[in-house]
Amino acid sequence: MKIVAFVENGARHLGIIEGDQVVDLQAADSRVPDDFPAILAAGDMGRLGDVAKNAPASARRPLAGIKYALPVAKPGKIICLGLNYLEHAKEGGHQRPQHPSIFLRVTTSLTAHEAPIVRPQASVTLDYECELVLVVGKRMRHATKSNALSCVAGYSCFNDGSVREFQRRTSQWDYGKNFDKTGGFGPWFVSADELPPGAKGLKIETRLNGNVMQSDNTSNMMFPIIETIVDVTQGMTLEPGDLIVTGTPSGVGHARKPPVWMKGGDTVEIDIEGVGVLRNPVVDEV
């Protein structure tokens, strides 16, 4: 199941993608929340398929031309991994990590599919990072390897846009990872049952103005989905709608000679096999 969030007449809607059409769930059944975490918390994912199946023709929209919104509008937590692909760790001068490197993002740093990523006035060092993001579907604490995947509702694409100058000002990365509208998220949510367990074996790629900048496979994560969930839930309770952003492969802009930074007028695409293509224009902050 592919679920897309979009804006119509100023209101947020959720829809199920069927080919080149979207079934507007709120138009099909006004009782369906437009808040994805509420659907997950209630365990109503399965009911959405029935709503779409019985939807009238008036609830169907062309996918082309919709105004995309964030798949999860207000995630409670956005937990991010750094240095999760060995070659990326090496290109940044790091040794192979013994544990996941965890930092957090905030909701004001997010921007939806086809909405702009904003290069800030404060620095030109805005870098791209293609990443797979998982959406938590149920509460989980002290996960084990045998049950960790049961809390994963599905996956989406993420561009962990990073202002490197500010990321490196201290040993804590959070500032450079949280400038407004630097983190692309979308284009939609793909339920976990449509992908291999733990989303392993998926090609993941960044294209900047059509040029391939990063290309790898999710099988090469040093801390795969299961191990990451087990580690994180030692200390944090995961809740429906939380996000875990799983790290980027090598090829980032800061490691290139000369460095390549995103700038106004660019278009950046994050392409993950079986998930979709997240596309954002880049604009300079004014």
Buried (B, 14 or more C-beta within 10 A) or exposed (E): BBBBBBEBEEEBBBBBBBEEBBBBBBBBBEEBBBBBBEBBBEEBBEBBEEBBEEBEEEBBBEBEEBEBBBBBBEBBBBBBBBBBBBEBBBBEEEEEBEEBBBBEBEBEBBBBBBBBBBBBEEBBBBBBBBBBBBBBBBBBEEBEEEEBBEBBBBBBBBBBBBBBBBBBEEEEBBBBBBBEBBBBBBBBBBBBEEBEEBBBBBEBBBBBEEEEBBBBBBEBBBBBBBBBBBBBBEEBEBBBBBBBBBBBBBBBBBBEEEEBBBEBEBBBBBBBBBBBBBBBEBBBEE
